[in-house]
Structure formats: C-alpha cells, structure tokens
Amino acid sequence: MKANSQNQMKLSQLRILVAVAEQENFSEAALRLEISQSAVSHAIAALEEHLGVMLVTRGRQGARLTPVGERIVSHAREILHQTDEIGKQADLARGLDGGQVRIASFRSIATHLLPTVITRFHSQFPAIAVSLAEQDDYPQVEQALRDGRADIGFTLMPASEDIEACEVLRDEFVVLLPPAFQPASPQLTWAELAAQPLIMPPTNYMMQPLYDHARQHGCKLTVAYEMATDATIVNLVAQGLGATVLPRLAAEPIPPAVKVCSLPVPLDRVIGVAVLAEAMHPPAVYAFLSLIKAN
C-alpha cells in the first residue's frame, strides 16, 4: 500500500464498501449509512485509487463487486468486526470498576456450576460484587428477573417470551437404583422402571417433563414416597428404600453403591442463562454473561 499518510485506508471507507456490497446499489448504501450518494461514490473511488484495483462495477443493474472486490470485502468485514469488538471491550473496561451482579438460580446450578464461574469472574473483576439467591424452581427465577430482584437468572429452555435466554448446558435425567437391584439387561426398560417404588421430589415445573416423557412411552411411574430434598432422596436410594429419577446435577454427589443408568429413552433438561428481554443492563452483567457462555 502507498505510504502517503494522507492516502491511507479509512474505516469509514471500509464500512461504505461493505454497505455497497450488501445493498448492491450506491443510493441504497447511502440511505443505510445516512450519508449522501456522492459521499459513497467518492469513498469507493478513493479506496480504489489507493489500492490500485477496481472494486466495484457500476451499471444499470446496480453496483457489483469485482472478483478482487469480493476478496477484499471479506477482509473488510473482519476488520470492522474486530474494530467493534475493541470498542466493546473498552466500553466494558470503563464500566467494570465497581458495581454488582445479582444472580437467581435453582439449587443444582448454584451448587455445581456457579462456584467455578463466580471464582473466575472475581479474579478478572475483583471490584464487582456478586450475590446469589437460590430459588425453588425456574418460574421463581424468571419472576425475580421481572421484579428487578436479579440481573441474571438460570432457567429451563425454552424461556418465557419476556425472558431472553441462551443455552449453557444440558442436564440428563438419570435413574438411580438401589445397590441390590439387578437389571435384566444393560439397558433399563420402561417395565423395570415402572415396577420400582420411586422416591421423588414433589411434582413441579422441574419434574413435570419427566412424567410427561414417561407417559408418552407408555410408562406410569409409581411414586411411593415424596421428599423435598434431593440429597435425602439419594441417601434413601443408597439405603435400598427405592429408586428415583433426577437430573444428574440435582443428584450429585451420588454414593458409589448406587447404580446409575439412563432412561430407556434419554431425556435432558436444557438450562439457559437468562436476562429480562429489552432491559438495560450495566457492563458488569454483560461481562458475567460473556464468561458464563464461554465456560
């Protein structure tokens, strides 16, 4: 490229080139960028003069990229993307010297996923306080977001329409069987599961998909005992009182003597990290979201 400092490529020229490539028309590109058509024409001409190649052909059919223009616009898009990312990081840095992130989650996620993420977040942003409130189920998590009591929540997918959520993990429902149970084959059958006296948590939003799933496959689960605490359920299975079906994260830690297997037709609960849709969030919230999505 030419060394003359007055004839260097400008980001504005690259933005105009990308707009022309996408609109295939100088006037449409000008409307999109809210500048004059002559400014678009001048920017493309200046860029072509600087590079010494024709980037765009003009005609009755509009503006079309030349082969070299196609290759160059690909690089231009990447440059603009990286420039935007630099700006975002600078914006985050300016707003990450204090503040708070409030999280609402049900117990299994709070216990098994969040401690590692919160520790990493604290190491990167030590001035930001993190508070965590455990909820009984995901409707309570979503309500905490609506009420403004939490900035970030962990919920089941799909989330409610007013909640914006992104999948972060899939948690399999597993069957926990007492130590004395001897399956007839490596794969548990629906009939074997239906014959087990089950120790289950109360039927709620978390567990209803399991009962629906079993019913769809012709299996009626026999609930002998209801217990409110997952750890109590797992310990009773270890004592041989019955079996259970729980999301794996809710069941952990699982005693070594307990037999663990998948459902005859596997089922996952899909967990997402969520915020209230169309709400304004401080930079600290976006920083935490970026970290949890990269985890």
Summary of the structure (lengths in Angstrom):
residues: 295
radius of gyration: 28.2
end to end distance: 41.2
largest distance: 83.1
contacts: 884
relative contact order: 0.13
helix: 45%
strand: 23%
